[in-house]
């Protein structure tokens, strides 16, 4: 029988929340269970796997925050979130002034600026504290959900949903890019 591969993005996401010492063992156990369940029900096993990953994120985040200096990690993530907001605001102002005195920057351009600043902030947060980019991603999710609930007409629904998905991903990618560069330099 050919090797059964678990969904790659779900595995990658799951591993971002595991400590490096636990990553191989816990991820390996989940993949073994995936392969076992795949033989019984190939059509439903991806949904099961994603469910396991999604249900594990909050407890794994809590464990990592408790093990690692969580207050400093949270502080770095909060500062990175504030810096991302300030840079995004300045970038949007610059775009608006470039487009004309009365023009506002189109939603797609503001989204690009926002995602780029989140990626940069994720990179810088991981540079200061290795796990801070992951906490920044969670803060981004919380901020978007709060904004979508409290001010539902402030932006189009697609804009909020795009930031809900791609905002945390941008922060993760920034942190991953920093970790990759750090490994290459050592």
N, C-alpha and C positions, 0 to 999 in steps of 0.2 A: 504494500500500500504506500502511496506517495505521502510525503510529509504534509501535515496539515498546518497551515499558517494562520495564526490569529490576526484579526484586523490590525494593520500596522499603525495607523494613527491612534487607535485606542490604546495599543501597547505603549507607544511613545508617550502619550498623555499620562497613562498610569505610572510609567517609570519616572516621570518628572516629579511625582509626589513621594516617591520612595527614596530613602536615604541610600547613598551609594553602597553601604555595607549590606543592606537588605535587598537591593535591587535584583540581583541575579536569582536569589532563592525564591523570593515572593513572586516575581514576574514568571519565573520558571514553573512554579506550582500552578499559577493561573493558566499558563499556556498548556500544561499537561492536562488540566481539567478540561480546557477547551478541546483538545485533541480527543479526549475520552468522550465528551458529549457530542463531538462532531460525528462520530461513528453512529451514534444513536439517532441524531436528528440534525442533519447538515443545514436544513433551512432555518432552524430556530436558534442555532448556537451563536450566531453573531449578535443577535438581540440579547441573549443571555450574557455574552461577554461584555457588551457595552453597558449593560445594567450593573454588572460587577464593578466595572471601572468607575461608573458614575456614583455608585453607592460608596465606593472606597475613598473618593477624593477628600471629603470632609474629615473622616477619621484619620486618614494618612497625613493631611495637612496639620491637624491638631497634634499628632504624635511628633511630627518633624518640628513644629513650633515649640513643643515642650522640651524636646531633646536639645535642640540648638537654641542659642540665646534668642528666644522669641521676641522679647521686647525690643532689642536692637534691630532685629530683622523686620519687625512690624514698623518701627520708626523709620528705617531706611525706605521701606516700601511706601509709607505715607509721604515722606519727603519726595520720593521719585514721582508719586502721583501728583503732588502739588506742582512740582517742576514741569511735569508733562503738561498739565493744564495751563501753566503760565506760558510755556513755549508755544503750545497750540494756539492760545489766544493771540500772542504776538504774531505768529505766522498767518493767522486768519486776518488780522488787521493789516498786515503787509499785503496780502493778496487783495483785500478790498481796496486798498489805496492804489495798487497797481492797475486794478480793473476800472477805476474811476471813482470820483468823489462820492457819488450817491449809490454806487453798486455794492452789493454784498457778494461775497465769494459763493459760487455754486456749491451745492451740498457735496458733490463728488470731490471737489478740490478740498473742501474742509475735512472730509473723511480721510483723504490721503494725508493731509497735514496731521490730523489726529492720530492716525495709525503709525505714521513715521515717528511722531514724538513718543508714543507709547513704546515703540521698539527701541528707540534711543534710551528712554528711561529704564526699560528692562535691562538693557546692556549695562547702564551705569549702576543700577541697583545691584545687579549680580557682581559687578566689579567691587562694590563696597561690602556686600554680604551675599554669599553664594545663593541662598534660597529666597532672597528678597524679590526677585523677578516673579517667582511663582505667587508670592503674597500680593504683589502688584497686580497680577492677573485677576486674583480673587477680588481685590478692591475695585478693579475696573468693572467686574460683573455686578458687584453690589451697587456701584454708582449708577450704572446704566439702568438697572432694575428700579432703583429709587427714582431716577429721573423719569423713566417711562410711566411709573405709577403716579407720581405726584404732579408731573407736567406732561400729560399725554399729547397735548397739541403743540408742544414746543418744537417738535421736529417730525418729519414723516416717519411712519412706522418702519419702513424699510431701513431708514437711517439708524434708528435705535436697535433694530434686530441685527444689522450689520456690525454695529459696535459691540453688541452683546456676544457675537461670535468671533469677529476678527480682532477686537480690542485685546482680549486676553491672549489670543494667539500671537499678536504682535509683541506683547510683553514677554511671553514664553520664548519667542524666537530671538528677541534681544538678549535674554539671559542665556539661551543656548549658544548664540553666537559668541558671547563673552567666554563661556566655558570652553568652547571649541578652540578659540584663540589662545586661551590660557594654557590648554593642554599642548597645543602646537609649540608654544614658546618655552615650555618646560622640558 
